[in-house]
Amino acid sequence: MYLTGFTDEAGMDIDTQIRVTKALGWSNIEMRGVFTANLTDISDAEFDIVVEKTKAAGISVNCFGSAIANGGRTVKEGEDEYERAIIEMTRAIPRMHRLGSKMLRGMSFRVPGDGDHIGSEYEKKVFATLNRLAKICEDAGVMYVHENCSGYGNLSYEHSLRMMDAVRSPAFTLVFDTGNPFMTPDRIGKPPYQMQSAWEFYRAVREHVAYVHIKDTAMVKDAAGDVKRTYVFPGEGACEVKRIVADLLSRRYDGGFSMEPHMKPEQMTTPPDFPNEDGKFNLYYEYGKRFMRVMDEVKAESALTPSPGPFPSLTGKRERGAAYFAAGMGECISH
């Protein structure tokens, strides 16, 4: 088990990202944004700097935080977002090899309008393209970890399960984001849709989960008195982060927990640990500290309760997926 995170939330500068990771005592980064763009899109010269500095610092990029198939991205007029994903994947793979990254975070394309889209031409196109992307990853010896965010697979856990059944590749699995369900309507049945439950989503898909993003959200009253869904520190919201982490650890999950705060520096109410660093740095650091506290609480409580047994076996093609995930991660303890 290991801890990591989207350190671009501490700052886009590579030195800042390394510094906050080492301050937490961690050795992994899920790299997404750096310099001024996504890791896939920065220049070759900038990428060379990333490789050089992470290697010198003893930091591993455990997951390549791409924007491939991110349904929240703008699609330019005349652009084919499905073919764009293939092009981006072919650009990302050589960079993953240079970094030694075994996982690539991706999604499942922009959703066209309302409805559940089950059995639609859109669904068929998504599945066909995800199979192409997964094949590229399989041939390259890396994993496509699909996040329940901004795309088909985020519409409900039933959509995620349909997707997993349709994409028959040992190199395709899930990263579960604890905070996204609370922000997302459950697109099953007819509107008005209920909001998703993080615990229910997780419980339905957990046998496919190879990696976890930590995020928490709650209903919070803003300065104007309006109650809004707001990102908060882990364990302080409605996403049952502690319950999900406890279930994962009780089932002998040994993958990564990746921090993705999405909070604002002004939400910090405690004095900063690093007064010479900016608010984003201190917020990310505090978030990591608080998640480690959640982990300590879970471990202390688990000593008092019997384990339900091992993490569900990834049978068949999933066993190969688990082997892909484990490859190259021996040094670890780890939109």
C-alpha positions as CSV (number, residue, x, y, z in Angstrom):
1,M,0.0,0.0,0.0
2,Y,1.3,3.5,-0.8
3,L,0.3,7.1,-0.7
4,T,0.5,9.5,-3.7
5,G,-1.4,12.4,-5.2
6,F,-2.1,15.0,-7.8
7,T,0.6,17.4,-6.7
8,D,-0.4,20.0,-9.3
9,E,-2.9,21.0,-6.7
10,A,0.1,22.1,-4.6
11,G,1.6,23.9,-7.7
12,M,2.3,23.4,-11.3
13,D,6.1,23.8,-10.8
14,I,7.9,20.5,-10.8
15,D,10.1,21.6,-7.9
16,T,7.0,22.4,-5.8
17,Q,5.5,19.0,-6.6
18,I,8.6,17.2,-5.5
19,R,9.0,19.3,-2.4
20,V,5.5,18.7,-1.0
21,T,5.8,15.0,-1.7
22,K,9.0,14.7,0.2
23,A,7.6,16.9,3.0
24,L,4.9,14.3,3.5
25,G,7.5,11.5,3.5
26,W,6.1,10.0,0.3
27,S,7.9,8.8,-2.8
28,N,5.2,8.8,-5.4
29,I,3.3,11.4,-7.5
30,E,0.3,10.9,-9.8
31,M,1.4,13.5,-12.2
32,R,-1.3,15.4,-14.2
33,G,-0.4,19.1,-14.7
34,V,3.1,20.4,-14.8
35,F,4.7,23.6,-16.2
36,T,1.6,24.9,-18.0
37,A,-0.2,21.8,-19.4
38,N,-1.0,18.2,-18.9
39,L,2.0,15.8,-18.7
40,T,0.9,14.4,-22.2
41,D,1.1,17.9,-23.8
42,I,4.2,19.6,-22.4
43,S,7.1,20.0,-24.7
44,D,9.8,17.4,-25.0
45,A,12.3,19.7,-23.4
46,E,9.9,20.2,-20.4
47,F,9.3,16.5,-20.2
48,D,13.1,15.9,-20.1
49,I,13.2,18.2,-17.0
50,V,10.4,16.2,-15.3
51,V,12.3,12.9,-15.9
52,E,15.6,14.4,-14.7
53,K,14.2,16.0,-11.5
54,T,12.0,13.2,-10.4
55,K,14.8,10.7,-10.8
56,A,17.3,12.9,-9.0
57,A,14.8,13.3,-6.1
58,G,14.0,9.5,-5.9
59,I,10.3,10.2,-6.8
60,S,8.3,7.8,-8.9
61,V,5.4,8.9,-11.2
62,N,3.3,5.9,-10.2
63,C,0.4,7.0,-12.4
64,F,0.3,9.1,-15.6
65,G,-2.6,11.5,-15.0
66,S,-3.7,12.0,-18.6
67,A,-6.8,13.7,-19.8
68,I,-7.5,11.0,-22.3
69,A,-11.3,10.5,-22.9
70,N,-12.1,13.2,-20.3
71,G,-15.7,14.2,-21.0
72,G,-15.2,17.5,-19.4
73,R,-12.8,18.8,-22.0
74,T,-13.8,21.2,-24.8
75,V,-14.2,19.5,-28.2
76,K,-13.2,21.9,-31.0
77,E,-15.4,22.2,-34.1
78,G,-14.7,19.4,-36.5
79,E,-12.6,17.5,-34.0
80,D,-13.1,13.8,-33.4
81,E,-12.6,13.3,-29.7
82,Y,-12.3,9.5,-30.1
83,E,-9.4,9.8,-32.5
84,R,-7.9,12.5,-30.4
85,A,-7.8,10.0,-27.5
86,I,-5.9,7.5,-29.7
87,I,-3.4,10.1,-30.7
88,E,-2.9,11.2,-27.1
89,M,-2.4,7.6,-26.0
90,T,0.3,7.0,-28.6
91,R,2.1,10.2,-27.3
92,A,1.7,9.2,-23.6
93,I,3.0,5.6,-23.9
94,P,6.7,6.5,-24.6
95,R,6.6,9.0,-21.8
96,M,5.2,6.4,-19.4
97,H,8.1,4.1,-20.4
98,R,10.7,6.8,-19.7
99,L,9.1,7.5,-16.3
100,G,8.6,3.9,-15.4
101,S,4.9,4.5,-14.9
102,K,2.7,1.4,-15.0
103,M,-0.7,3.1,-14.9
104,L,-2.5,5.8,-17.0
105,R,-5.6,7.5,-15.7
106,G,-8.3,7.9,-18.3
107,M,-12.1,8.3,-18.6
108,S,-14.8,7.4,-21.0
109,F,-15.8,10.4,-23.2
110,R,-18.2,13.3,-23.2
111,V,-21.8,12.3,-22.6
112,P,-24.2,13.8,-25.2
113,G,-27.2,15.1,-23.3
114,D,-29.5,13.5,-20.8
115,G,-30.7,9.9,-20.4
116,D,-28.9,6.7,-19.6
117,H,-27.6,6.0,-23.1
118,I,-27.7,2.2,-22.5
119,G,-27.8,0.4,-25.9
120,S,-27.2,3.7,-27.8
121,E,-24.8,4.3,-30.6
122,Y,-22.9,6.6,-28.3
123,E,-22.4,3.6,-25.9
124,K,-21.2,1.4,-28.7
125,K,-18.7,4.1,-29.9
126,V,-17.4,4.5,-26.3
127,F,-16.9,0.7,-25.8
128,A,-15.2,0.3,-29.2
129,T,-12.7,3.1,-28.6
130,L,-12.0,2.0,-25.0
131,N,-11.1,-1.4,-26.4
132,R,-8.7,0.2,-28.9
133,L,-7.1,2.2,-26.1
134,A,-6.9,-0.8,-23.8
135,K,-5.2,-2.8,-26.6
136,I,-2.6,-0.1,-27.0
137,C,-1.9,-0.3,-23.3
138,E,-1.8,-4.0,-23.3
139,D,0.7,-4.1,-26.1
140,A,2.8,-1.5,-24.2
141,G,2.7,-3.4,-20.9
142,V,0.8,-0.7,-19.0
143,M,-2.7,-0.3,-17.4
144,Y,-5.5,2.0,-18.4
145,V,-7.2,2.8,-15.0
146,H,-10.6,4.3,-15.7
147,E,-11.8,7.0,-13.3
148,N,-15.5,7.4,-12.5
149,C,-15.4,11.0,-13.7
150,S,-16.7,13.0,-16.7
151,G,-17.8,10.3,-19.0
152,Y,-20.0,7.2,-19.7
153,G,-18.5,5.1,-16.9
154,N,-19.5,7.8,-14.3
155,L,-23.2,7.8,-15.1
156,S,-23.8,5.1,-12.6
157,Y,-22.2,2.0,-11.2
158,E,-24.3,0.0,-13.6
159,H,-22.7,1.9,-16.5
160,S,-19.2,1.1,-15.1
161,L,-20.1,-2.6,-14.8
162,R,-21.4,-2.6,-18.4
163,M,-18.2,-1.0,-19.5
164,M,-16.0,-3.5,-17.7
165,D,-17.9,-6.3,-19.3
166,A,-17.5,-4.7,-22.7
167,V,-13.8,-3.9,-22.5
168,R,-12.3,-7.4,-22.4
169,S,-8.7,-6.5,-21.8
170,P,-6.3,-7.4,-19.0
171,A,-4.9,-3.9,-19.2
172,F,-8.2,-2.2,-18.4
173,T,-9.4,-1.7,-14.8
174,L,-10.8,1.0,-12.5
175,V,-9.6,3.8,-10.3
176,F,-12.4,4.6,-7.9
177,D,-12.7,8.3,-6.9
178,T,-14.4,8.5,-3.5
179,G,-15.7,12.1,-4.0
180,N,-17.2,12.0,-7.5
181,P,-20.4,10.1,-6.8
182,F,-21.7,12.7,-4.3
183,M,-21.4,15.3,-7.1
184,T,-23.0,13.2,-9.8
185,P,-26.6,12.3,-10.7
186,D,-27.4,8.5,-10.9
187,R,-28.5,8.2,-14.5
188,I,-30.6,5.1,-14.1
189,G,-34.4,5.1,-14.7
190,K,-36.2,8.4,-15.5
191,P,-35.4,11.9,-14.3
192,P,-35.3,13.5,-11.8
193,Y,-32.3,11.5,-10.8
194,Q,-31.1,10.9,-7.3
195,M,-27.4,11.7,-6.6
196,Q,-25.1,8.8,-6.4
197,S,-23.8,7.2,-3.2
198,A,-20.0,6.8,-2.9
199,W,-20.4,3.6,-0.8
200,E,-22.9,2.0,-3.1
201,F,-20.9,2.8,-6.2
202,Y,-17.7,1.5,-4.6
203,R,-19.4,-1.7,-3.2
204,A,-20.7,-2.5,-6.7
205,V,-17.4,-2.1,-8.5
206,R,-14.8,-2.9,-5.9
207,E,-13.7,-6.2,-7.4
208,H,-12.4,-4.2,-10.4
209,V,-10.7,-1.5,-8.4
210,A,-6.9,-1.4,-8.7
211,Y,-6.3,2.2,-7.5
212,V,-8.2,4.9,-5.4
213,H,-8.5,8.6,-5.6
214,I,-9.2,10.3,-2.2
215,K,-11.7,13.2,-2.4
216,D,-14.5,14.1,0.0
217,T,-17.5,16.4,-0.4
218,A,-20.2,17.8,1.8
219,M,-23.1,20.2,1.8
220,V,-21.7,23.5,3.1
221,K,-23.2,26.9,3.6
222,D,-21.2,29.6,1.8
223,A,-20.7,33.3,2.7
224,A,-24.0,34.2,1.1
225,G,-25.9,31.6,3.1
226,D,-26.4,29.2,0.2
227,V,-25.9,25.5,0.8
228,K,-23.7,24.0,-1.9
229,R,-21.8,20.8,-2.5
230,T,-18.2,21.6,-1.5
231,Y,-14.9,19.7,-1.3
232,V,-13.7,19.2,2.2
233,F,-10.9,17.4,4.0
234,P,-10.9,13.5,3.9
235,G,-13.3,12.0,6.4
236,E,-15.2,15.2,7.0
237,G,-17.7,14.9,4.2
238,A,-20.6,12.7,3.1
239,C,-18.5,10.3,0.9
240,E,-17.8,7.7,3.6
241,V,-14.1,7.9,2.9
242,K,-13.2,6.2,6.1
243,R,-15.7,3.3,5.6
244,I,-14.4,2.7,2.0
245,V,-10.7,2.8,3.2
246,A,-11.6,0.4,6.0
247,D,-13.2,-2.0,3.6
248,L,-10.3,-1.9,1.2
249,L,-7.7,-2.5,3.9
250,S,-9.8,-5.3,5.5
251,R,-9.8,-7.0,2.1
252,R,-6.0,-6.7,1.9
253,Y,-5.9,-4.0,-0.8
254,D,-2.3,-3.1,-1.4
255,G,-2.6,-0.5,-4.1
256,G,-2.3,3.3,-3.9
257,F,-4.4,6.0,-2.3
258,S,-4.0,9.2,-4.4
259,M,-4.9,12.6,-2.9
260,E,-7.1,14.9,-5.0
261,P,-8.2,17.7,-2.7
262,H,-10.0,20.1,-5.1
263,M,-10.2,22.5,-2.1
264,K,-9.4,26.2,-1.8
265,P,-6.5,27.5,0.4
266,E,-9.0,29.7,2.3
267,Q,-10.6,26.6,3.7
268,M,-7.5,26.1,5.8
269,T,-8.3,27.1,9.4
270,T,-5.1,25.9,11.1
271,P,-1.7,27.7,10.9
272,P,0.4,26.5,7.9
273,D,3.2,24.1,8.6
274,F,5.3,25.8,6.0
275,P,4.9,29.6,6.3
276,N,7.3,30.3,3.5
277,E,5.2,28.2,1.1
278,D,2.0,29.4,-0.5
279,G,-1.6,28.4,0.4
280,K,-1.9,25.7,-2.2
281,F,1.2,23.9,-1.0
282,N,0.1,24.1,2.7
283,L,-3.4,22.9,1.8
284,Y,-2.1,19.8,-0.1
285,Y,0.3,19.1,2.7
286,E,-2.5,19.3,5.3
287,Y,-4.8,17.2,3.2
288,G,-2.1,14.5,3.1
289,K,-1.5,14.7,6.8
290,R,-5.2,14.3,7.5
291,F,-5.6,11.3,5.3
292,M,-2.7,9.6,7.1
293,R,-4.7,10.3,10.3
294,V,-7.7,8.6,8.7
295,M,-5.5,5.7,7.9
296,D,-4.2,5.5,11.4
297,E,-7.8,5.5,12.8
298,V,-8.9,2.8,10.4
299,K,-5.9,0.6,11.3
300,A,-6.5,1.1,15.0
301,E,-10.2,0.2,14.7
302,S,-9.5,-2.8,12.4
303,A,-7.4,-4.4,15.2
304,L,-10.6,-4.6,17.2
305,T,-12.8,-6.2,14.4
306,P,-12.4,-9.5,12.4
307,S,-11.4,-9.2,8.8
308,P,-14.0,-10.2,6.1
309,G,-11.3,-11.9,4.2
310,P,-9.0,-11.1,1.3
311,F,-9.8,-8.5,-1.4
312,P,-12.1,-10.1,-4.0
313,S,-10.0,-12.2,-6.4
314,L,-9.5,-10.6,-9.9
315,T,-10.4,-13.7,-11.8
316,G,-9.5,-14.5,-15.4
317,K,-8.4,-11.4,-17.3
318,R,-8.5,-9.5,-14.1
319,E,-5.7,-11.6,-12.6
320,R,-3.5,-10.5,-15.5
321,G,-4.5,-7.0,-14.8
322,A,-3.5,-7.3,-11.2
323,A,-0.1,-8.6,-12.3
324,Y,0.3,-5.6,-14.7
325,F,-0.6,-3.3,-11.8
326,A,2.0,-4.9,-9.5
327,A,4.8,-4.8,-12.0
328,G,7.5,-2.3,-11.2
329,M,5.9,-1.3,-7.9
330,G,8.1,-3.3,-5.5
331,E,9.8,-0.3,-4.0
332,C,6.5,1.0,-2.8
333,I,4.9,0.4,0.6
334,S,3.1,2.5,-3.0
335,H,-10.2,15.7,-13.1
